[in-house]
Amino acid sequence: MKPPNHKYLFFTESHSYLFFSLQRYFKCILNLKLNPFSQTDLLTSTALLIYQEEKENPELLKILSNHKNIKIILLGFDNNCTINLLDFTNLKNNFTLKLSEDSSSTTQLFTEDELKEKLKNFFHTHGEDSLLEKLNWVKYYLSNGPRLLQQNEISLSDYKEKFFKTGKQYWNSFVGQVNQYEIYFQILGLKVEIDEVISLQDQFAQFVVVLENYPQHSGVHINEPLIKKNIDLLKIIEQILIKIKKDLNIGVSGFQNPGSRR
């Protein structure tokens, strides 16, 4: 067993009762000190204890994505956890065994299959339009709107209400979805890919601001090269996401031509 000066941390935001019970157990039964989580202590800790119901806490996921070598002990009330707190007969031995393991012996918060399932949801289960269909709608509305307005084929009100407003709604939905799932890409080892997607999003967002003010003076002249340059950013995003789907064996479906759906 490790000496008592090793730091054991427990992460919780809404289960303080469980922390206090574990803290007493550590002190009275294991002769160890269990501390509440703090990022300051994290780098010198021996283990981070996490309650199963909080393993999808956004703050926790962000912390773990930036600290790959944390020793995790997942606590819960079934055998899917590192330690089943209801296994009273073996509880002390289980804690002793897990806490004494080398700190390099890390436990993954999610299995690879769990992460892949989450990314399936990322691509497929968000309303009528899949993630990549939303991106296609963004391309359709935010490229054709300014073109048609310049060609006097639509009115300014139609541009704002039927093209820009609709395109921005699809864009905001797409960005929100990417941001929500960013952490799972990082945990799965796709940090480079998702960072590139977000960088491209940030670049395209500047174009969205220009389109929102169009045709009022914005200091930027919207022309065909500018439209193409920014739509190409979305095409690169699409290519990255399609490759991720293929690499994860999630599957790549064909996309309808947006122009044929209205």
Buried (B, 14 or more C-beta within 10 A) or exposed (E): EBEEEBBBBBBBEEBEEBBEEBBEBBEEEBEBEBBEBEEEBBEEBBBBBBBBBBBEBEEBBEBBBEEEEBBBBBBBEEEEBBBBBEBEEEBEEBBBEBBEBEEEEBBEBBEEEBBBBBBBEBBBEBEEBBBBBBBBBBBBBBBBBBBBBBEEEBEEEBBBEBBBEBBBBBBEBBBEBBEEBBBBBBBBEBBEBBEBBBEBBEEBEEBBEBBEEBEEEEEBEBEEEBBEEBBEBBEBBBEBBBEBBEEBEBEEEEBEEBEEEE
